[in-house]
């Protein structure tokens, strides 16, 4: 009987000792997550770093599930290099999720690496199309495509944007930029009309209109003048004089838009185009003023 009692007691001790370790291990992981949720990123990063070190010591980084959370914690502590390293590890293992690419995109944006930001955003959209922040990610991706002049990619992304979002001026302005870049004049002009009705000061639409009328005027002026110089006849001169009316009208339309843009944002490019237009309109004093501004704004 004593032997039976001894065996039973020993079993209780062994059971307690073997079950205690997993409970302690889980508790430590819970502490890391609890600290993370409370915004105590220093504690959570320290705890997760100990687990990550164990995986790395066994060369099992791909099986480590803590890189993403640790990377996010490091990001919030403004440890950008460490956050980048952790999150780049995360994307190739069990730790990868939508947040991995969302925070990588933020980091690449912070360090001004547009191509890597685009790569992270594209991975988010491709791998996690139903994730919580997908629409915000698509919006940012659209802006990066505009910035990098990836007009064809905007075309593809536009098809996958919600109908409600397509009515948004921000999205429409981005799509307008792509259509202008692809040379789809009619579509771009139609979009500009829609946008300016909703938002008369929209920069993208005003810029498109200014460039459109300037190009129409300048191309025809150069063409008609070249024809006259080539033939140099009275008939050709009459054609040139007749063409000056629509040419002048387009210069003045462009002038209207460039003046609005210049007052919104003084840039050397806008000043140069204003100077060119005033020179074509035989207003040399104003042309000279804007040409001087070009030098100051560079």
C-alpha positions in Angstrom: 0.0 0.0 0.0 2.9 2.3 0.9 4.4 1.6 -2.5 1.2 2.5 -4.3 0.9 5.8 -2.4 4.6 6.5 -3.3 4.0 5.9 -7.0 0.9 8.1 -7.0 2.7 10.9 -5.2 5.6 10.6 -7.7 3.2 10.7 -10.7 1.6 13.9 -9.3 5.0 15.6 -8.9 6.1 14.5 -12.4 2.8 15.7 -14.0 3.1 19.1 -12.2 6.8 19.5 -13.3 6.1 18.6 -17.0 3.1 20.9 -17.3 4.7 23.9 -15.5 7.1 24.7 -18.3 4.6 25.2 -21.1 2.4 27.3 -18.9 5.4 29.5 -18.0 6.4 29.8 -21.6 2.9 30.8 -22.8 2.7 33.3 -20.0 5.9 35.0 -21.2 4.5 35.3 -24.7 1.3 36.7 -23.4 3.3 39.3 -21.5 4.9 40.4 -24.7 1.5 40.7 -26.5 -0.1 42.4 -23.5 2.7 45.0 -23.4 2.4 45.4 -27.2 -1.4 46.1 -27.0 -0.8 48.6 -24.1 1.7 50.4 -26.3 4.6 49.4 -24.1 6.8 48.7 -27.2 10.0 48.6 -25.2 8.9 45.7 -23.1 7.3 43.8 -26.0 10.3 44.2 -28.3 12.7 43.0 -25.5 10.6 39.9 -24.9 10.1 39.0 -28.5 13.8 39.6 -29.2 14.7 36.8 -26.8 12.4 34.4 -28.6 13.7 35.5 -32.0 17.3 35.0 -30.8 16.5 31.4 -29.9 15.1 30.7 -33.4 18.1 32.3 -35.1 20.6 30.4 -32.9 19.0 27.2 -34.4 18.9 28.7 -37.9 15.1 28.4 -38.0 14.3 32.0 -38.8 11.5 31.0 -41.3 9.7 29.2 -38.5 9.8 32.2 -36.1 6.3 33.7 -35.6 7.5 36.9 -33.9 9.3 39.0 -36.5 6.3 41.1 -37.6 5.1 42.1 -34.1 8.7 42.8 -33.0 9.2 44.9 -36.2 6.1 46.9 -35.5 7.2 47.5 -32.0 10.6 48.7 -33.2 8.9 51.0 -35.7 6.9 52.7 -33.0 10.1 53.1 -31.0 11.6 54.9 -34.1 14.2 52.2 -34.4 13.8 52.2 -38.2 16.8 50.1 -39.2 15.9 47.4 -36.6 12.3 47.5 -37.7 13.2 47.1 -41.3 15.5 44.1 -40.6 12.8 42.4 -38.5 10.0 42.9 -41.0 12.2 41.9 -44.0 12.8 38.6 -42.1 9.1 38.3 -41.5 8.1 38.4 -45.1 9.9 35.1 -45.8 8.5 33.1 -42.9 5.6 32.2 -40.7 5.4 35.7 -39.3 4.3 37.3 -42.5 0.8 38.9 -42.6 -0.8 42.0 -44.1 0.8 44.2 -41.4 4.3 43.0 -42.5 3.9 44.8 -45.8 1.9 47.7 -44.5 4.8 48.6 -42.1 7.5 47.8 -44.6 5.8 50.3 -47.0 5.8 52.9 -44.2 9.5 52.3 -43.6 10.4 52.5 -47.2 8.4 55.7 -47.5 10.2 57.1 -44.5 13.6 56.4 -46.0 12.5 57.7 -49.4 12.8 54.4 -51.3 9.9 54.6 -53.7 10.6 51.4 -55.6 10.7 49.3 -52.4 7.5 51.0 -51.1 5.7 50.1 -54.3 6.9 46.5 -54.0 5.6 46.3 -50.4 2.2 47.8 -51.3 1.9 45.6 -54.4 2.5 42.5 -52.2 -0.1 43.7 -49.7 -2.7 44.1 -52.5 -1.8 40.8 -54.2 -1.5 38.6 -51.1 -4.2 40.2 -48.8 -7.0 41.5 -51.1 -9.6 41.3 -48.3 -7.4 42.7 -45.5 -8.9 45.4 -43.3 -6.9 48.3 -44.7 -6.9 47.3 -48.4 -8.6 50.4 -49.7 -6.1 52.7 -47.9 -3.3 50.6 -49.3 -4.7 50.8 -52.8 -5.0 54.6 -52.5 -1.4 54.9 -51.4 -0.3 52.6 -54.2 -2.2 54.7 -56.7 -0.2 57.8 -55.5 3.1 56.0 -55.8 2.2 55.0 -59.4 1.5 58.6 -60.2 4.8 59.7 -58.5 6.8 57.1 -60.4 4.7 57.7 -63.6 3.7 54.0 -63.9 0.7 54.9 -66.0 0.0 51.4 -67.2 -0.2 50.1 -63.7 -2.7 52.8 -62.8 -4.8 51.5 -65.6 -4.8 48.0 -64.1 -5.3 49.2 -60.5 -8.2 51.4 -61.5 -10.3 48.4 -62.6 -10.0 46.9 -59.1 -11.0 50.0 -57.2 -14.4 50.2 -55.7 -17.1 52.1 -57.6 -17.6 54.4 -54.6 -13.9 55.2 -54.6 -13.9 56.0 -58.3 -16.2 58.9 -57.5 -13.6 60.3 -55.1 -11.7 63.3 -56.4 -8.4 61.9 -55.1 -8.8 58.7 -57.2 -10.1 60.6 -60.2 -7.2 63.0 -60.2 -4.7 60.1 -60.1 -6.5 58.4 -63.0 -6.5 61.7 -64.9 -2.7 61.8 -64.4 -2.4 58.3 -65.9 -4.6 59.2 -68.9 -2.6 62.3 -69.6 0.7 60.3 -69.3 -0.7 57.7 -71.7 -1.8 60.4 -74.2 -5.5 59.6 -73.8 -6.5 63.2 -74.4 -10.3 62.8 -74.6 -10.5 60.8 -71.4 -8.2 63.1 -69.5 -10.1 66.2 -70.6 -13.5 64.6 -69.7 -12.1 63.7 -66.2 -10.7 67.2 -65.8 -14.2 68.6 -66.4 -15.8 66.3 -63.8 -13.1 67.1 -61.2 -13.2 70.9 -61.7 -17.0 70.9 -61.3 -16.6 69.3 -57.9 -13.3 71.0 -56.9 -12.5 74.1 -58.9 -9.0 74.3 -57.3 -7.9 70.8 -57.9 -4.2 71.0 -58.8 -4.1 68.0 -61.1 -7.0 69.1 -63.2 -5.9 72.7 -63.5 -2.4 71.5 -64.4 -3.8 69.3 -67.2 -5.9 72.1 -68.6 -3.0 74.6 -68.5 -0.7 72.1 -70.3 -3.4 71.1 -72.8 -4.2 74.6 -74.0 -0.5 75.6 -74.0 0.4 72.6 -76.1 -2.4 73.2 -78.6 -1.4 76.9 -79.0 2.4 76.3 -79.1 2.3 73.3 -81.5 0.1 75.1 -84.0 2.0 78.4 -83.7 5.3 76.6 -84.4 3.8 74.6 -87.3 2.1 77.6 -89.0 5.2 79.8 -88.6 7.4 77.0 -90.1 5.0 76.7 -93.0 5.2 80.5 -93.6 9.0 80.6 -93.4 9.2 77.6 -95.8 6.9 79.1 -98.5 7.1 82.8 -97.6 4.1 83.8 -99.9 1.2 86.2 -99.3 -1.2 83.3 -99.3 0.8 81.5 -96.6 1.0 84.7 -94.6 -2.8 85.1 -94.8 -3.1 81.5 -93.4 -0.7 82.4 -90.6 -2.7 85.6 -89.7 -6.0 83.6 -89.7 -4.5 80.9 -87.5 -3.4 83.5 -84.9 -6.9 84.0 -83.6 -7.4 80.4 -82.3 -3.8 80.2 -81.3 -4.1 83.4 -79.2 -7.3 82.1 -77.7 -5.6 78.9 -76.5 -2.7 80.8 -75.1 -5.1 83.0 -73.1 -6.9 79.9 -71.9 -3.6 78.4 -70.8 -2.7 81.7 -69.2 -5.8 81.6 -67.1 -5.0 78.2 -65.7 -1.3 78.8 -65.2 -2.0 82.0 -63.3 -4.2 80.1 -60.9 -1.6 77.4 -60.5 1.2 79.9 -59.9 -0.8 81.6 -57.1 -1.4 78.2 -55.5 2.2 77.0 -55.9 5.0 79.2 -57.2 7.4 77.0 -59.1 10.1 77.6 -61.7 8.2 75.6 -64.3 5.0 77.6 -63.9 6.9 80.9 -64.0 8.7 79.7 -67.2 5.5 78.8 -69.0 3.9 82.1 -67.9 6.9 84.0 -69.3 6.6 82.0 -72.6 2.9 82.8 -73.0 3.3 86.5 -72.3 6.2 86.6 -74.8 3.9 85.0 -77.4 1.2 87.5 -76.5 3.7 90.4 -77.1 3.7 91.4 -73.4 7.5 91.6 -72.9 7.5 93.4 -69.5 5.4 90.6 -67.9 7.4 87.9 -69.8 10.6 89.4 -68.4 9.2 89.4 -64.8 8.4 85.7 -64.9 11.7 84.8 -66.5 13.4 86.6 -63.6 11.2 84.6 -61.2 12.4 81.4 -62.8 15.9 82.1 -61.6 14.7 82.9 -58.1 12.6 79.8 -57.8 15.2 77.3 -59.0 
